[in-house]
């Protein structure tokens, strides 16, 4: 074998293998085999120079149960791999993390930046929806509703248009969210102890009081999601870690 062929093989074969590993990890992710997918992505992120490394960071963000960790990986995509096909959705995911935390001004800035930098993004309908929600949530109701009306005109068959149609000026959409309930206790100290255990695992946890048939219960919730789909996906991640829970609706 000639020297040039050897050099070619040394350069190309690892690249091909890297691509195959990414495709396999994505397949596992789409099959809800999150634990194995995460292991592969963690191995792949060591090769920071690979052309598809932006994909690795994006999926590590999707696999992170801690919002701060997820935000870190999405920022890796937008700050260092802006040409990645996952850059626009990484901006969107960062915005949604901020919306869940009620940081609407920051979220709106991210959404506006996404449209500016990626005018042909396939996520324009969802971006417009959250732009409208953010505007309404910072008391720019007229502008927000105008965006939601434009969304319905521009994307009449989109699921985001259907959601926009359900929003009225009197409905406080910012207060509604979904979470995962991991435990329910009649004794607050037991709920507090379990919450500490979950926080040690990197989860953001809060305790919600609920009266059931005159009895006060302390429910341990994690996550704050804008859509039922997000909550269900997160519940599957927790399940892969051995944490069982169910989706609940908060306000």
matplotlib code that plots the C-alpha trace (Angstrom):
import matplotlib.pyplot as plt

x = [0.0, 1.4, 2.1, -0.7, -3.2, -2.1, -2.5, -5.9, -7.0, -5.8, -7.8, -11.0, -11.6, -11.8, -14.1, -16.4, -16.5, -17.3, -20.2, -21.5, -21.3, -23.3, -26.0, -26.2, -26.5, -29.2, -31.0, -30.8, -32.1, -35.1, -35.8, -35.8, -32.7, -31.3, -28.7, -26.7, -27.2, -25.7, -22.7, -21.9, -22.3, -20.1, -17.4, -17.8, -17.5, -13.9, -13.2, -13.9, -12.6, -15.0, -17.4, -20.4, -19.5, -22.3, -24.8, -23.2, -23.5, -27.1, -28.1, -26.2, -28.4, -31.5, -30.3, -29.5, -31.9, -30.5, -31.6, -28.2, -26.4, -28.7, -28.2, -24.4, -24.5, -26.9, -24.6, -21.7, -23.6, -24.5, -21.2, -18.7, -20.7, -23.1, -23.1, -24.4, -27.9, -28.8, -27.9, -31.3, -33.1, -30.4, -31.3, -35.0, -34.2, -32.3, -35.3, -37.7, -35.5, -35.7, -39.5, -39.9, -38.0, -40.1, -37.1, -39.3, -37.1, -34.1, -36.1, -37.5, -34.0, -33.0, -36.1, -35.6, -32.0, -32.9, -35.2, -32.5, -29.7, -31.7, -34.5, -35.2, -35.4, -38.0, -39.0, -40.4, -43.9, -42.9, -40.6, -43.5, -45.7, -43.2, -42.5, -46.2, -46.3, -43.2, -44.8, -48.0, -46.1, -44.2, -47.5, -47.0, -50.4, -51.3, -47.9, -48.1, -51.5, -50.5, -47.7, -50.0, -52.5, -49.8, -48.7, -52.2, -52.3, -48.8, -49.0, -52.7, -52.0, -49.3, -50.0, -48.6, -51.3, -53.9, -52.3, -52.2, -55.9, -56.7, -55.0, -57.1, -56.1, -57.7, -55.9, -52.7, -50.7, -47.5, -48.8, -49.6, -46.9, -46.3, -44.0, -43.1, -44.3, -41.7, -43.3, -46.1, -45.9, -48.1, -45.1, -43.2, -39.9, -40.0, -40.7, -37.8, -35.5, -36.4, -36.0, -32.5, -31.7, -33.0, -31.1, -27.9, -28.6, -28.7, -32.4, -34.2, -37.0, -39.8, -42.4, -46.1, -48.8, -52.1, -55.3, -56.9, -60.1, -59.2, -55.6, -52.6, -50.0, -46.5, -45.8, -42.2, -42.1, -39.2, -39.1, -41.2, -42.3, -44.2, -45.8, -47.0, -44.7, -41.6, -42.8, -43.3, -39.8, -38.3, -40.2, -38.6, -35.1, -35.9, -37.2, -33.8, -32.2, -34.5, -36.7, -40.4, -42.9, -46.0, -46.8, -48.8, -50.1, -49.2, -50.2]
y = [0.0, 3.4, 6.1, 8.2, 5.4, 4.9, 8.6, 8.5, 5.5, 7.1, 10.2, 8.9, 5.6, 7.2, 9.9, 7.2, 5.2, 8.4, 9.1, 5.5, 5.8, 9.1, 7.5, 4.5, 6.8, 8.8, 5.6, 4.5, 7.9, 7.7, 4.2, 5.7, 3.8, 6.8, 5.3, 3.6, 6.6, 8.9, 6.6, 6.7, 10.5, 11.0, 9.0, 10.9, 14.3, 13.7, 14.2, 17.9, 18.5, 16.2, 18.0, 16.5, 17.3, 19.8, 17.0, 15.3, 18.4, 18.8, 15.3, 15.5, 18.6, 16.6, 13.8, 16.1, 15.9, 19.1, 22.3, 24.0, 21.0, 21.0, 24.8, 24.3, 21.8, 23.9, 26.9, 24.7, 24.2, 27.9, 29.3, 26.9, 25.1, 27.7, 26.0, 22.7, 21.7, 21.7, 25.3, 26.8, 24.2, 24.7, 28.4, 27.3, 24.8, 27.5, 29.8, 27.2, 26.6, 30.3, 30.3, 27.5, 29.6, 32.6, 34.5, 35.8, 38.7, 36.5, 33.8, 36.4, 37.6, 34.0, 33.5, 36.7, 35.9, 32.5, 34.0, 36.6, 34.1, 31.2, 32.8, 29.5, 27.4, 24.7, 25.6, 29.0, 28.1, 26.9, 29.9, 32.3, 30.6, 31.1, 34.7, 35.3, 33.7, 35.7, 39.0, 38.3, 37.3, 40.6, 42.6, 43.2, 41.5, 43.3, 42.4, 38.8, 38.2, 39.8, 37.2, 34.4, 35.6, 35.8, 32.3, 31.0, 32.7, 31.6, 28.0, 27.1, 23.3, 23.5, 22.1, 25.4, 27.3, 25.1, 26.0, 29.6, 29.5, 28.3, 31.3, 34.3, 37.6, 36.5, 33.2, 33.3, 30.8, 31.6, 30.0, 26.6, 23.9, 20.2, 18.4, 14.9, 13.7, 11.3, 11.0, 11.9, 12.0, 12.8, 13.7, 16.8, 15.6, 12.5, 14.6, 16.9, 14.0, 12.5, 15.9, 16.2, 12.7, 13.8, 17.1, 15.2, 13.4, 16.8, 17.2, 20.5, 19.6, 21.4, 20.3, 21.0, 20.8, 19.2, 18.6, 15.2, 14.4, 16.7, 15.3, 17.4, 15.7, 16.8, 16.0, 15.9, 17.3, 17.8, 19.7, 22.5, 21.9, 23.9, 21.0, 17.5, 16.0, 17.5, 16.2, 12.7, 12.7, 13.8, 11.1, 8.5, 9.8, 9.5, 6.0, 5.0, 6.2, 4.0, 6.9, 6.2, 9.0, 10.4, 13.6, 16.1, 19.6, 22.6, 26.2]
z = [0.0, -1.0, 1.6, 0.3, 0.7, 4.2, 5.0, 3.3, 5.4, 8.6, 7.9, 6.3, 8.2, 11.7, 10.3, 8.7, 12.0, 13.9, 11.6, 12.0, 15.8, 15.7, 13.5, 15.9, 18.9, 17.2, 16.4, 20.0, 21.1, 18.8, 20.2, 23.7, 24.7, 26.3, 28.6, 25.8, 23.5, 26.1, 26.6, 22.9, 22.7, 25.7, 24.0, 20.7, 22.3, 23.0, 19.3, 19.3, 15.8, 13.9, 11.5, 13.1, 16.7, 16.8, 16.6, 19.5, 21.7, 20.6, 21.6, 24.9, 25.6, 24.8, 27.1, 30.0, 32.9, 34.4, 32.5, 33.2, 31.7, 28.7, 28.3, 28.3, 25.5, 23.4, 23.9, 22.7, 19.4, 18.8, 20.0, 18.3, 15.6, 14.2, 10.8, 12.3, 11.1, 14.8, 15.5, 15.0, 17.2, 19.8, 20.0, 20.3, 23.1, 25.1, 24.7, 26.0, 29.0, 29.7, 29.2, 31.7, 34.2, 33.3, 31.9, 29.1, 28.0, 27.6, 25.8, 23.4, 22.5, 21.7, 19.6, 17.7, 17.1, 15.7, 13.1, 12.2, 11.8, 10.3, 8.3, 6.5, 9.7, 9.6, 13.1, 12.3, 13.3, 16.8, 17.1, 16.3, 18.8, 21.7, 20.5, 20.9, 24.4, 25.5, 24.3, 26.1, 29.2, 29.4, 29.0, 25.3, 24.7, 21.4, 19.8, 21.1, 19.8, 16.5, 16.2, 17.0, 14.4, 11.8, 12.7, 12.0, 8.7, 7.6, 8.9, 9.0, 9.3, 12.0, 15.4, 16.8, 14.9, 16.7, 20.0, 19.1, 18.3, 21.8, 23.4, 24.4, 26.0, 29.3, 29.6, 31.6, 29.5, 31.4, 34.6, 33.1, 32.9, 33.1, 35.6, 36.6, 40.0, 41.6, 45.0, 47.3, 51.1, 54.0, 56.1, 54.9, 56.3, 54.2, 51.1, 52.0, 52.4, 49.0, 47.4, 48.8, 47.3, 43.9, 44.0, 44.7, 41.4, 39.6, 39.3, 39.9, 42.4, 44.1, 46.6, 46.0, 48.6, 47.7, 49.7, 48.9, 50.7, 53.5, 53.9, 53.1, 50.9, 49.9, 46.3, 44.9, 41.4, 39.0, 35.7, 34.4, 30.8, 28.3, 26.5, 27.4, 24.8, 26.5, 29.9, 28.5, 26.9, 30.2, 32.0, 29.7, 30.5, 34.2, 33.7, 32.1, 35.4, 37.5, 38.6, 38.1, 37.9, 36.1, 34.3, 36.2, 35.3, 37.4, 37.6]

ax = plt.figure().add_subplot(projection="3d")
ax.plot(x, y, z, "-o")
ax.set_aspect("equal")
plt.show()
